[in-house]
Amino acid sequence: MVLVSVIVPTLRRSGLLLRTLDSVFAQTFDDIEVIVVVDGPDPETIAVLRTITDARLRVIVNSRSLTAAGARNLGAANARGQWIAFLDDDDEWLPRKLERQLALATASVGPTLVTCLSRVVSPHSTDVVPEVVYDNRMPLDEYLFDRASPLSRPGFIQTSSYLIARDLFISAPFKVDNPHDDWDFILTLSKRRGVRVETAPEVLAVIHADEGRPSLSQSGTWRASLGWVDNIRPIMTERAYSGFCLGVVGPRAARERALAAFFILLYHAFRYGAPRPWQIGSFISLWLLPPSARRQLRTFLRGRKSVLTDAP
């Protein structure tokens, strides 16, 4: 039996897709199948895939787009492996990604989702995330959305790092037409199903971000994000809820220049959450400072944090 099924949803990114697939076929663990789900009509990508001679490649072509979540679900439904790993079509894996994660997964007790450190590359910076690895001692939603100090960063777990048992995934797949299907997926596993999150403590994935390309993921509007978090509020802590409102929905609303959101989000954060003072300050700065000024301020504060950390 194929041990790992790698699911790659794609649409109209044939050049980037080849880079992604090269990183999969170069894995030191090679008992894999690679399922590329072409999510809609895309003759160019199909033509490129036909040039790949590796017998481990399987291609599924959707007649219409199912979005990234639907494409991942379809790939998993057709998978033959005991384990499933997901990879976005513009990201990459380092050669030992599957080897390292499988060693961690097989040593774990009980249902587990395995992730790893990632190198996030954007036009402005290159960072290794998460800054702090999740240790399962705090609620996962607080890890993802609550900044416990003014200089701390939120937690980070991204789809291209996931490795999960196929049976576990089939029992709780991604929800389609969801503005935050990746977060919804892992929060459902953690908070409703009691699944542990284990992290390989090394960089094994490269995430390419903020490059201005069309995406299969439908992130939606700030109102859609607020609707999502209100829908799952019964399983979220107050700290996580207010952190999401101010730290995730807030930046989106500010980019949309949706001035009414300023008061709506503050109301929700205080009414149903427990916002920290620095979260409120950061939220207000979204509306008062231009993006370049906020980037400079973050860089300065992180520099100060490094100085304080390194001081004897």
VENLIN-V369747 format. One record per helix or strand. SS is the DSSP state (@ for helix, = for strand). FROM is the first residue (numbers start at 0). LEN is the number of residues. Records with the same first field share a line. If there is no record, write none. Layout:
SS: FROM-LEN  FROM-LEN
//
This chain:
=: 3-7  31-7  56-5  82-4  91-2  111-10  125-4  162-3  195-13
@: 13-12  42-7  66-11  96-11  139-6  158-3  165-6  180-13  221-10  232-3  237-18  259-13  276-12  290-20
//
